[in-house]
Amino acid sequence: MEVGAADFERSLPSLRGRVRRAVFLAFDMEFTGLYSASLQNDKLSSGSVPSLFDSPMERYLKAKQSVQHFTVTQLGLAIFSNESSNKYVVHSYNFFLFPSTWGVTDVEFTLSASSIQFLSHYGFDYNKFLKDGIPYMNEAQEKILHQYLLEGSRKVSSALDRDALKKAIDEVTCWIAAAEEEETMILQDLSGYQVLEVQLVLRHALRNVWTQPLGIKKVMVKKVSPQRRRLLENSPDDCCQKELILRSARGFTNLFQILVQAKKPLVGHNMLMDLMHLHDKFYKPLPESYEEFKGNIHNLFPVLIDTKTVTKSIWKKCQFPLRSSLLEVYAVLCSSNLNPKDSMCPKIALASECSRYAEKKSPHEAGYDAFLCGSVLLKSAHLLLCTSTDGALEADPCFPQYLSVLAEYLNKVNFIRGGVSSINFSGEDVPCHHPPLLVVHVRGWPGLNERQIYQEFKALCRFDVRRLSKNQFLLLSNKFKQVRLVLRDYKHHPHLRVSVYGHWRHSPGVNCLLQVSGVVALWSVLAFVLGGATCCLF
């Protein structure tokens, strides 16, 4: 079900009720880009691109830069309700989002050509994103807007809005001179926050008018007496009251706060970037501290489940074919080999208003991917439960049983190509075991950089590269076979000598310490010899 700015306010009460009744929530996001080209340089392991050398903190700081450059175009939310012990009804929503432009708030964001092309290929509607995107703001932006409203500022956010306001004021000024009390006129073709801004400016400038919105693009203007105006200003239903303006400007953030308050298990697939955008766009700007970010997310969502972590971990345990995309994982789990049609398997039914997802695949549409994500979770959990009991289930499993069998994966979010296999949002991150680090010593090939080293080895295997010293580079792979191949094939290379990295042998810090120690030792020996010779002379 698609939801834009025009439908969001009236959809919010039913969304609140469904979230409260849900057993878990699955979500997915689409962005205007992933990794910013402006943050890259000629060092392949630098910039924002993930590297096997990255510690969780380094990766967080890289991703933080990208999150601050790009924005969310669409958020998918699949609400899974447990109708009976093993039947789940899903309400899946597509929310088009666009940053709030109310008042002094004006957000800049970057578009990645490849991401735009990718989403366009899968039918993403950019008109809905730009024209009907639901506004949102984080706490810092809300604080600025709140101050703006307290000061009674009437600053308009764009030249387009200024033109619309000037036109509206001219129309009302011409009309009001001849109008009778209680007579009305309609201002048309307003959009977004122009509806609110027009009302605030007119009420501030003219004490004998009252305004009221009609739908989402019209405003009714009525000529009233000063006494009548004072009565209307005290009405609790006045849409121009500061609290109502704030609620309207918060937009999707109102739903985010409902999700936080509900404290339901939150499910995603490869969800680190999604969580970072959630934090930055709807909660607070991302902190510099990686540990603070982890703590904030855990407080907001105490139970996280990353289906990438789950399926990556169980593929050997359950003879599960390793697949990369969410749609491929879903297809494998729906196959007859892994999903026996016994009566105890979870039955997943889409609500009638979301039935098109049952009829047609819509990959990379956020609402569809959120539905796939929740379905993969249920099917994976059932597979694990059957494996742990040797298929001897005595009754239809309930969701708490699934959570129990998933206990070792809770709050562990997949970490793509890095120093740990997952980020543990409720504890310490555990380093993963990589093949041995290799060091390349360059001879007779001056000016070689990391990118050239990468291109040299690219044909044979994939390594991440980092410069160690002027003539030395580190190579790191996640495959033992590739390490063996490189050691074998570069054994007699005329310019590149490849060996297994040894800390005491290759570390610049250790070499520097040894050199300093050698110099100190040499001076000590000289001092001893010369001191002894001086004594002999006397």
Buried (B, 14 or more C-beta within 10 A) or exposed (E): BBBBBEBBBEBBEEBBEBBEEBBBBBBBBBBBBBBBBEBEEEEBBBBBBBBBBBBBBBBBBBBBBBBBBBBBBBBBBBBBBBEEEBEBBBBBBBBBBBBBBBBBBEEEBBBBEEBBEBBEEEEBBBEBBEBBBBBBBBEEBBEEBBEBBEEEEEEBBEEEBEEBBEBBBEBBEEBBEEBEEEEBBEBEEBBBBBBBBBBBBBBEEBEBBBBBBEEBBBBBBBBBEEEBBEEBEEEEEBBBBEEBBBBBBBBBBBBBBBBBEBEBBBBBBBBBBBBBBBBBBBBBBBBEEBEEBBBBBBEBBBBBBBBBBBBBBBBEEBEBBEBEEBBEBBBBBEEEEBBEEEEBBBBBEBBEEBEEBEEEEBBBBBBBBBBBBBBBBBBBBBBBBBBEEEEEBEEBBBBEBBBBBBEEBBBBBBBEBBBBBBBBBBEEBEEEEBBBBBBBBBEEEEEBEBBBBBEBBEEEBEBBBBBBBEEBBBBBBBEEEBBEBBBEEBEEEEEBBBBEBEEEEBBEEEEEEEEEEEEEEEEEEEEEEEEEEEEEEE
